[in-house]
Every structure is written in C-alpha cells, then in structure tokens.
C-alpha cells in the first residue's frame, strides 16, 4: 500500500480500529507476560536460594 500522508497511514484504509486495536492488545499481552516472567523468576530464585541455604523446600502454599 502507498499512503500520501500520515493521517491516511493511521486510517489504514478504513481498517484502523482493527489494525491498531490488534497492536494494542498484543503490546498489553507482551507487557503482561514480561511482568509475570519477572515475578516467577524472582520466586524461583528465592526458592533455589532457600533450598541451597536450608537444604529443604519451603512451600508457602501448604503452610497455614
């Protein structure tokens, strides 16, 4: 496709809502995935450190 101006590019030939909505949803999901990976990595590192330090696994879910 060939666009003559920036507004025409952003309009995407009438499909702007679909195109830019898809980009937005993808960006939000990728950002969420990065956040979740960082949280899981932090927990995994803490678990590994506790395992090495104390020789056992501390499971917070089963403790009351």
N, C-alpha and C positions, 0 to 999 in steps of 0.2 A: 504494500500500500504506500501511497505517496500523500503526504499531508502538506498543505501550503502554509499552515500557521499552527501555533501552539494550541489555541482553543480547539482547532479541528483535530489535533492529535489527541487531546484529552477527551474529546467527544467520542472518539473511536468509531466513527461511522454509525452512531446510534446504539452501540453496544457498551457504552462507558460503564453503566451500572454493573453489568455482568463482569466486565474485564477488571475494573478497579475494585469491585467487591471481592472478586476471587483473589486478587493480590493482597487485599487487606486481611481476609480470612487466613490465607497462607502465612502471612507475616505474623499474625497473632498466634497461630498454632506453632510456628517455629520458635517464637519467643517463649511460649509456654513450655515447649519441650526442653529448651535450654535451661530454663529455671528449674524444671523437675529433675533434669540430669544433675545439676549442681547440688540440689538438695539430697538426692540419692547418693551422690558421690561423697558428700560430707558425712552422711550416716554410715556409709560403708567404711570410710576411713576411720571413723570413731570406733566402729565395731572391730576392725582389724587391730587398732591400737589397744583396745581393751583386751582382746584375745591374746595378743603378744604380752601385754603387761601383766595380766592376771591369770592367764592360762585357761580361761573359760569364757564362754559367750554369755554376755548379759543381755537378756531379752526383755525389753521394757513392756512388750505387749502382754506377756504372761504374768508379770508381777502385779500384785494388787495392793 
